[in-house]
Amino acid sequence: IPQSLQKLANLADKDGDPERAVTIAREAIDAWIRLYDEDHLQVALVKNELAGYLRNCGRHAESIEVAEEALPVLQKHNPAYAIQAKRSVAINLDRLGEDQRALNMLEEIYQDR
């Protein structure tokens, strides 16, 4: 079920309904947590997707918060996933006018490569 919810969230976002995608992605996260735990890679991956849906809704501050929650788990399992999440955070920081924090995040990405 969580994987199906994840796919439905992605389809809702692609269909131009990121608010619906946010709702479904949160349901997917809850379902993955019931199967595994909060620190499971799959939970972090869906949180990273949720951050993108939130960004698509213009909810940049919330997107940053969710992406930063996922970062430690992503970093632990696969640094490439963490780079993607950091890039999302940097974009949102830039859109919020937090230029220095965005620059710091971009420098982290450069160092991670």
N, C-alpha and C positions, 0 to 999 in steps of 0.2 A: 504493500500500500504506500509506504513513504516514497518509493521510487516513482510510482504513478503520480503521486501528488507533485513531486518535483518536476516531472514532465509536463503536467498540466499548468504549473506556474510558468514554466518556460513558454508554453504555447500562448498563455494569456498575455504575457509580456510582448511576444512577437505579434500578437493580434492587436496590440495598441492599448491594452488594458493593464498597465503596470500596478494599479491599485489592487486589482483582483489577484495579480501575480504575488503581491506582497502577502495578502491574506492566505493564499494557498501555500506559499513557501513557509510561512510560520506554522501551518498545520503539518507540513512535511518535516520541519525541524522537530516539532513535538513528537511526531511518530518515530523518527530516527532515535530520539533520546529514549523513548520507551523501549526500543529494541537494543540499544547499546548504552551509551552514556554521553554526557555533555562533551567529553574530550575525544570523541570518536572522529576520525577523518571525515566521514560522510556528513556529520553534523556541521563541521566547519565548512565543507564545500557548499552545502546549501545556504549557510549563513553568508558566504561570499556571494552566492547568486542573489540572495535577498538584498545584500548591499547594492547590487546593480539595479534591482527593481526599485529600491528606494531612491536611488540616484535618478532613475527615469521618471520618478514621481516629483522630482525637485526637492526631495527631503534629504538634503546633503548632510546635515549634522547627524541625523539618525543613521544614514548610510555609513558614515565614518565610524560611528559607535559599533555598529554590527560588524563591519569589516575588521575593526581592531579586536573585537572579541574572537574572531576566527583566526587571527594571525598566529598566535602561539602554537595552536594545533597544526595549522598548515605548515609552519616552519619545521615542526618536529617531524612531520611525515614526508613532506616534499617541498624543499625550498622554492621550486618553480611556482607552486601554488601560492606561496607567500609573496613572491614578487608580484603576481597578478593582483593580490589583495592590496598590497602597498600602493600599486599604481592607482587602484580605485580610490584609496584614501587620499592620495596626492591630488587627483582630479577634483575630488570633493572639497578638499581644503582650498584649492585654487578658486573654485566657484564661490566659496564662502569669503574670499578675500584674505585668507590666511596664507599669504605668500611665503613667509619664512618657514612655516611648518610644512607647506607643500614642498619647498625646496629641500628641507631636511629629509623628507620622506624620499624624494627623488635621489638624493645622495645615498641614502640607505640602499635603494634599489641598485644603484651603480656599484656599490661596494659588495652587494650580495652576488653579483654576476661574477 
